[in-house]
Every structure is written in structure tokens, then in C-alpha cells.
């Protein structure tokens, strides 16, 4: 029996896609970002990436909160911790 026929080869190709954006900052903004990066031991790219992602996450959280408030206004029923524990069979 030829062992080579029983071998399954798995080839994994990893493609890394990086997007490059050009952002214009005033000299004051640039200096502030650079100083922030140095103080926090980070790169300018990481500072901008982190700030952008945090801003997006904050806006998503606010939208989720608005939706929850609308649902609550439609049905203002609330549950205590004990109510939930009883419902889950924890009490």
C-alpha cells in the first residue's frame, strides 16, 4: 500500500489585508496626538485606531440604550433580582 495516498495535505493561506487611510491634522492636533502616544508608550496608528473604535463602540452603546428605553416605554414592567432568580430556579 502506498502511504502517500493516505496523507491529506492541508494548505492554509493567510492573506492579511491592511487598509491605509490618509488623515490630515493641524500641527497642534498632530503634536497632541504624538505626545499622547509617547506618554502612553503607543504608536500614532494605535492611538488613532483605538480612539476611532472607542467612538464607534460608544455610539453603538448609546443606540442600544435608546432602543432599550423605547422598549421599556412601551412595556414598563420591571423585574427584581429575586423575581429573576425565582424564574431561573435559583431560589
N, C-alpha and C positions, 0 to 999 in steps of 0.2 A: 504494500500500500504506500502510495506517495504521500508523505506527510504535508507537503506544500499545499495540497488540495484542501487540507483540513484547517488551514490557517486563515483566519479572517483578518484582513488589514483594515485598520481604522485610520483614516486620514482626517485630521482636524485642521481646518484652515481658519485662522483668526484674522479678521480684517478689522482694523481699527480706523474708524472714521472720525476725524477731528475737524471741527468747523472753526474757521478763523474769521473773526469779526474785527472791523476797524472802528474804534470809538474815539471821538475827538473830545479832549478835555481841555479846559482852560489851564494856564500854567499854575494857577492856585489850586485847582482841583487835582491836577497831576501831582503836585508837591504833597498835598494832603494824603492822597492815596499811597504814594511812595513811602511817606513817613509812617502811615498806619501799617503798611506791610512790614517795614523794618521793625517797628515796635513789637509786632506780633509774630515775628520770625516767619513770615509768609512771603509768597510771591505776589506780584501785582495781579497776575492772572487769577490766582486763588482768591484774592480779596474781592475782585470784581465778580467772579463766579459765585462765591459764597453769598455776597450781598444780593446778587440777582436772584438766586434760588430762594433765599430767605424772603425776599419781597414777594415772589410768586407764591410761596407757601403761605405767607401771611394773608394775601388776598384770597387764596382758596379757603383758608380757615374762616375768614370773615364771611365769605359767601355761604359756607356750610352753616355758620351761626345764623345768618339771615333766614336760610331755609328752615332751620330748626325752630326759629321764633315764629315763622309763618305757620308751621305745623302746630305749634303749641297754641297759637291764637285761634286756630280752627277747632282744636280739641284741647282745652286747658286742663285736662286730667293729669294729675301728678301721682307718683308712687313714692312711698317712703322706702328706706333701706330694708326695713322689716317686711314690707309688702313684697319686695323683690325676692328676699331670702325665702319667704314662705312659698312663693310661686315656683322657685327653683328647688324647693325641698331641702333647704339648708337650715330651716328652723323646725 
